Amino acid sequence: MTARMDKRFAALKAEGRPALVTYFMGGDPDYDTSLGIMKALPEAGADVIELGMPFSDPMADGPAIQLAGQRALKAGQTLKKTLQLAADFRKTDVETPIVLMGYYNPIYIYGVETFLDDAIAAGIDGLIVVDLPPEMDDELCIPAIRKDINFIRLATPTTDDKRLPTVLKNTSGFVYYVSMNGITGSALPDPSLVSGAVKRIKQHTELPVCVGFGVKTAEHAKVIGASADGVVVGTAIVNQIATSLTKDGKASADTIQAVATLVRGLSTGTRSSRLVAAE
């Protein structure tokens, strides 16, 4: 499974451009629409997909992603159905890496070994579990690595040089640099600070460094992508889904297309970012 992620980032490096990493919440606003969104992402230019696992108490998520999780749970989404979503996507796409992102509680209840086996069967390549620090690697990180699933760690502006080796120790796939402190969907960070942070992290690891939090437009993607190996977009996509829904929160005829249009724009920005850096 780690091979798919490594292959994708190697190909992008050869192209000389950063990855566009797109997040959406599994099952938002319903299973079928969610699958339609997932299938539309690579066609619109997404290089890696982060698939959100809805959870009732998402402490690190901003209001938009919290609401997406609530919509998904209300529509009957479960962790099992989120894995099924990936499996259904894999019927037509065997190349795009999928990273499951969320919290440990649903995985713990599911059972770690069963979850990892089912994740492999569904074609999952990596995990981002935001509430498991490196000190708890034995819980999920080490078992995931043993089964060849990437465990992707978050680094933040407060992750200093002393802490960074601990954070990076069992990280694989890529490093997700959260470019500001706070909840998801905040303002865009200062690009010069992002560039400096990426350089600092790269002194400690050979892994690609993808930057997220606050990226909403093609211009943002272009600026962040100039120094990062990948640009992560989540809240903007989730907001696009939310604004496309009917008054009673159901998918409209425009929902999937609205997401595809946004991602196409972000992809254009990402793909042109290195041209800016080279000028």
N, C-alpha and C positions, 0 to 999 in steps of 0.2 A: 504493500500500500504506500509505503514511503517513496517508492520508485516513481509513482505518478506525480507526486509533488515535486520531487527533485528534477524530474524530466521537464516539467512545465517551467520551473524557474531557470533551468539551464537554457531552454529554448528562448526565453525572454531575454536572458543575458546576451545570447548570441544575436538577437534582434536589436539589442541596445536600447531596450525600453523597459519601464517598470510594469509590474502587474497591476491590473485592476481587480481588487478583491471586493466582492459584493456580498453584503449581509441582508438577509430577510428572515422573518419569523416563520417557521414551519407551521402550516395550518391557518395562516392569516390571509384572508378572512374565512376561508374554508379550504378543505383538502384539495379539491379539484382546481380551484383558482391558484392555490399555492403551487401546485405541480406545474400549472401553465406558466407561472412566473419563473419558476426554477428552470424550465426548459427554454424560456425566452432569454435568460441572462447570458449564456455563452454566445448565442446568435447576435446579441446586442453589443458584445465586446468584453464580457466578464472573463477573466482568466482563472480565477479561483472563486468558489462559492462557499460562503459561511452560512450554514443552515442553523437558525436559532431553534433551541429546544425550549418551548414555552414552560414557564415556571411561575407559580403564584406569588413568590416573594423575591423578585429580582432586584437586589439591593444596589447594584452598580449601574442599572439602566435608567436612562432619562424617561420622561413622560411618554414620548412617542413609542418607544420599544415596550414599555410597560403596558400601554394600551393594546399594542399588537399582540402581546402575550395573552392578555385578557380576552381579546377577540378569538384567538386561536383556541384557548381552553374552553370558551363558551361554545365554540363550534364542535367541540368533542376531540380536539387534538390531544394525543398522548405521546409519550416517548416512543412507544411501539409504532405509532402512526408516522412519527417523524422519521424513523428508520425506514418505514415502508415508502415514504416520500422519496428518500434517496434511492431505494431499490427500484422504484418506478422510473425515476430519472435515468438510472443506469441502463435501462432497456434501450435507450436511444443515444446515450452519451457515455462512453467509457474512458474519455480522456480528461475531462475537466475535474480537477481535484475538489473534493468536498470536505469541509471542516465543520464538525458539529460544535456549536458554541452555546454555552449556558452554564448551569450550576450543578453542583455535585449531588444535591438531594435526590432528584429523580433517578440518577444513575445508581446511587447507593440503594435505593428502594428496588430498582430493577434487578440489582445484583451485578457486581462489577464484571465477573467472568462471562456471565450470560450476555451482558450488554456488549462487551468487546467482541464476542463471537458473532452476535447479531449485527454489530456495526461493520465487521469485516464482510459478512454475507451481503450486507446492503451496499457495499462499495464505498465506505467511509475511509478517508485518507488521514484525517487528523482530528484532534480534539483541542478546544479551548475551554477550560473550566475555570472560570474567573475567581472562584472562592476556594481554590486549593493551592496554598503556597508551597514552595519547594520543600518545606519541612514535612509536608504530608505526601511526598512522592510515592511512598509505598502503597498508598490508598488506591491510586489509579494510574499515575504517570508511569511507574515501573512496569506494572502489568500491561499497559498499552504498548510500551516500547517493545516488550517481549513478543507481542503479537504483531509487530511491524506497523503500528499506528503512530503517526507523528503526535507528539504532545507539544503544543505551541504555547509558549509562555508570554505573558504581558510584561513589558518594561515601561516605566513611567518617568516623568521628570525627577521624581524623588528617588529613583533607583540609582544610587551612587556607585562609584567604581568599586567600593568595598562589597556592596551587595550584588552587583551585576554577575560575577562568576557563579554565585549560588543560584541565581535566577536562570542562568544559561546552562547549568550543569547537565540537565537531562532534556533540554529543549531540542526539538528537531523540526524540520520543515521550513519554518521561518520564525523570526522574532516579531511580535506585534508590539510596536512602540505606540503607546497611548500618549499622544502629544501634549496632553494637559491633564491637570488634576481635576477631579470632579466627575459628574455623570456624563453619559453619552449624549451627543447632540448639542454640545456647547459651541461657543464661537470658535472660529478658525485660529490656530496658534500662529505665532510669528515664524515665518518660513526660515529665517536665519537661525533661530533657536532649534528648529527641527533639523536643519542641516548639520549643526554642531552635535546634536544628540545622536544622529545616525552615525556620524564619524566616530563618536566616542564608543558606541555599542560595537561597531565594526572592529575596534581595536581588541575586542574580547572574543569575537566569533567570526567564523566564515559564513554563517547562515545569512540568507537574505533578510533585510529589515524592512518590514511593511509598516506604514504610518497611518493611523486612523484617529478619529474623533474630530468632528467639525467640518469634514469635507462635504460640501453640498453641491458645488457647481464644477463645470468643466475647467474653469479658471483656477479654482482651488486645486483640482486634481493635477493640473499642469504645473503649478507652483510647487506642490509637495513632491510630485513625481520627479522633479529635477534632481533631488538628492536622495530619494528613497528607492528601494528595490520594488516597492509596491505601495499602492494607495488603497486604503480600506474605506469603503463607503457603506454606512448602515442606516443611520437616522433619516437621511434624505430619501432613501428608497422606501423605508417604512412610512414616512410622511406622504410620499407619492401614492402609496397604496391607500392610506387613510383618506386622502382628499378625493380619491376616485370612487369611493364607496357611496352607496345610496344613503338616504337619510336614516334608514334603519340598520346601517352597518353591513349591508350585503354587497357582494361584488357587483360592479356594473359592467356593461359591455366594453368600457374603456380601461378597466383595471390593469389587465396584463399589458396592453399597448402603452399605457401611461408609464409603467415601469421600464419597458423596453426603450421608450423614447429618452427617458432620463439617462439610462445606462449608456445608450449610444453617445449622448453628449459627453458624459464622463469619460468614456473610452477615447473619444476624440481628444479630450484634454490630456489624458494620460499618455496617449501615443505621441503627442506633440511636445511633451515636457522636456525630453532630452535635447530636442532642437533648440529649446531656450537655453539649456545648460551649456550647449556647445557654442553659442554665439559669442 
